[in-house]
Amino acid sequence: MSHILKKFPKDPPGPVVTKAEGVYLHTDDGRKLLDTTGGWTSCAALGYSHPVVLEAMREQMSKFTHVDYNIFTNPMLEELAELLLSQAPKGMNRVYFAGNGGSEAMEGALKLSYQLHYDAGKRDKQWYIGRDQSFYGSTMHCAVVSELPVLKMYEPLLPIQRALVPQHNPYLNMLPGESLDDYARRGAKDLEDKILEIGAHRVAGFVGETQLGSLVGDVPAAPGYWKYIREVCDRHDVHLILDEIYCGLGRSGKIYNISNDDVTPDFIVIGKNLGAGHAPISAVITDNRLESVVLGPHGSGRLNQGHTHQGYSLGAAAALAVQKIVHSPEMLAHINSLGAHMRGRLESELGNHPFFRNVRGRGLLFSIEYDCKDKNVFGLTLAKNLNEKHCVLINSKWHRVSFTPAYILSREQADFVLDGFVAEFKAIAETWPRD
Ligand SMILES: Cc1ncc(COP(=O)(O)O)c(C=O)c1O
């Protein structure tokens, strides 16, 4: 009997992983599973036990595992910051190492944003606007800007300065006859209307995932959306805070997903793929305005937040090794071409299937959506068959399967996954009711 309090207490215990290497998980029942989920929560960007990353961690451990970087200079963190900024949107020139998880970094970004207004004397700016059906992390302040049915019970505990605008999802919310550009402009207008309703002098920031993530299934924004949102934010002195915890650091085929739109936000939040599951570490990419405001005439003279394990030294060693690999042009080219190949195969082999709705996403972050009776059960059956018959782990939820494999997945491994996926999809659908 387990004494661990688990998220889904009714679920039977899973197998024990005895070894994890590359894209494979070896379990104590003698199986070797090919993982297309990147460690289920999509953090294993370079697969498991990457030898170069492990070596960097071993070397760091032989010196020490953590000393505080606010007191001692850590050349490795300096190098990591420089690397992370090398492909950041124009004008972004500071990295705040927030802590271990994405939630801590999102919480950090909200606080940095608030302090940037506060120390500039704009103390009424206390509202943050999020979007329907979004998740920015598990801390209370992250829950404030998120919107999900499972978070609803916490509402009485949350501060009230939050507002929501509709989810930006062209697949779900475009009106008949509306062009993508019209839809993108409508999304920006929703935000502007909300800012004016609250009062621009009260609104501090707008929070969004650059590309909708695992809840909705990997939907990139309509072209122009982020540019229009940026213009609205600029008009009303509202910070644009982008969550790239799930969709950043190579997942989209670019280091930053927002680079697909050529927009500079005020904050980009990164986590998961930074240490890529080898060590937890998260950060916020921003610029040097905070320093000048904090050290300015009305400034606090310091950042009013910090954590014991921020910039964790062992995590920094892992993240630097990971990011050197991820930032290489060859790796980004591989992510783009393999992602295009996999999406292309799904479209060409399942595009005419009566259950097929669409394939969407970028790089190695994409989903296939289907529609049929009991689609959640259809997806779970697909996952079960792939696991049991093909030793392939996939992530199916509600109306879609999301693929977030390790960037090191080879073309042969991808084809093996897709052969099984397409065959099982068709076989199960043969006897599955359409509606
Ligand atoms: C988009 C997004 N934001 C924030 C988080 C929170 O990150 P963490 O679980 O590392 O705290 C997640 C985690 O799944 C996420 O997908």
The ligand as a MOL file (V3000), in Angstrom:
LIG
                    3D

  0  0  0     0  0            999 V3000
M  V30 BEGIN CTAB
M  V30 COUNTS 16 16 0 0 0
M  V30 BEGIN ATOM
M  V30 1 C 1.5880 26.5960 -19.7570 0
M  V30 2 C 2.0450 26.2470 -18.3780 0
M  V30 3 N 2.2840 27.2140 -17.4950 0
M  V30 4 C 2.7140 26.9440 -16.2470 0
M  V30 5 C 2.9330 25.6530 -15.8300 0
M  V30 6 C 3.4260 25.3790 -14.4330 0
M  V30 7 O 4.7290 24.8700 -14.4350 0
M  V30 8 P 5.2400 23.9300 -13.2360 0
M  V30 9 O 4.3520 22.7460 -13.1980 0
M  V30 10 O 6.6590 23.6130 -13.5780 0
M  V30 11 O 5.1590 24.7380 -11.9830 0
M  V30 12 C 2.6810 24.6030 -16.7160 0
M  V30 13 C 2.8530 23.2030 -16.2920 0
M  V30 14 O 2.3230 22.2730 -16.8340 0
M  V30 15 C 2.2320 24.9030 -18.0400 0
M  V30 16 O 1.9880 23.9390 -18.9390 0
M  V30 END ATOM
M  V30 BEGIN BOND
M  V30 1 1 1 2
M  V30 2 1 2 3
M  V30 3 2 2 15
M  V30 4 2 3 4
M  V30 5 1 4 5
M  V30 6 1 5 6
M  V30 7 2 5 12
M  V30 8 1 6 7
M  V30 9 1 7 8
M  V30 10 2 8 9
M  V30 11 1 8 10
M  V30 12 1 8 11
M  V30 13 1 12 13
M  V30 14 1 12 15
M  V30 15 2 13 14
M  V30 16 1 15 16
M  V30 END BOND
M  V30 END CTAB
M  END
